[in-house]
Amino acid sequence: MRRLTVWLSIGSLVIVAKTCPQPYRRRDFNVDIKGRLLPIEEATTMDAIPTPAKAGILKKVGDGKLRVVETYLKTGQPMMYEASYSDNKGKRHEVLVKADGSETKE
């Protein structure tokens, strides 16, 4: 394990374990206060995700700068893909898309 982070907010506690199983590959495990596994995020590349998901991310990023692409796996749901990017003014954003490229909020 590389780092353990604890987030505490009103009525909830989330523990995030950041691991690095291979060089330059990051995997985040999120666990709530009751021990339930929340989404697992793992760093990946644009070439490793489905073409429609890649197109959906690139459409949202537009002229901005793509920063990080991650797989996003939530228990009982199909794989999704999350990307963080900066717009032309340097403001950071995130987008979450399904395998078919449609944007979702989780």
N, C-alpha and C positions, 0 to 999 in steps of 0.2 A: 504494500500500500504506500502510496506517495504522500497523501495528505488526508486528514479527516477534518471535516468542517461541520459545525452544528449551527443551524439557523433556528432561532426561536422567535415566534411571532404570537400574537394573541390567539390562544387556543390551539396552537399546533407547534410541533417540533419536527424538524427534518434533519436527518443526518446524511451527509454526502461523503462517500468514500471515493477518493480519486485514485485510480490505479494506472499503471503504465506497463501493460504486459509485454509490449515490444517497443523498441525505440520509436518515438514520435507517434505512438498510438495511445490515446487516452480513453479511459472508460470510467464513467461516473455512475455509481450506484446510489440511489436515493431511497432512504428508509424513513417512514413516519414513526411517530411516537408509539404506535401499537405494533411496530415491527413489520408492517406491510411494505413490500417492495414497491416503490414508485417507479417512474420511467427510468430506463437504463439508456444512457447516452454514450456512444462510442465514436471517436473520431474516425473519419473515412475520407475517401477522395471522390471527386465528381465522377471519375471514370468507373467507380465501383457501384454507383447507384443506377437504378433503372432510367432509361432515356426519358420517359415522360416526367419523372421527378426532377431530373436535371433541367429539362426545359422549363418546368414550373419555377424552379429556383432562379434560373438565369433571367426569366421574364420579370420576376420581382426585383432582382438586383439591378437590372437595367444597366445604366452607365456607372453604377457604383462599383465598389471593390469587394469582391468575395473574400471573406476572412477564413471561416471554419465551416466544414460540412460534417455533420454527425448523423449516425443512425439513431433513431428514437424509438425505443421499444417499450410499450406499456402493456402490462399483463392483460391478456384477453383481447388485444387489438392487433391488427396487422402492422408490420413495420412501416414507420414513417421516417422522414428525413428532415433535419433541421439545419438551417444555414444562418450564420451571422455574417453581416455585411455592413459596409459603410456607404452612405450616400455621397453625392458629390460635395456636400458641405462638411463631411467628416463625421456626421452623426451615425451612431451604430444602431442597427436594427436586427431583428431575427425573423425568419419565416419558417413555418412548419408545413410540409407538403406530404400528401399521401403518395403511394407508388404511382398512381395515375397522373400525378402532377397537380392535382387540385389542392389549393391552400386550405388549411384547417386550423382550428384553434386548440386542438387536442382532443 
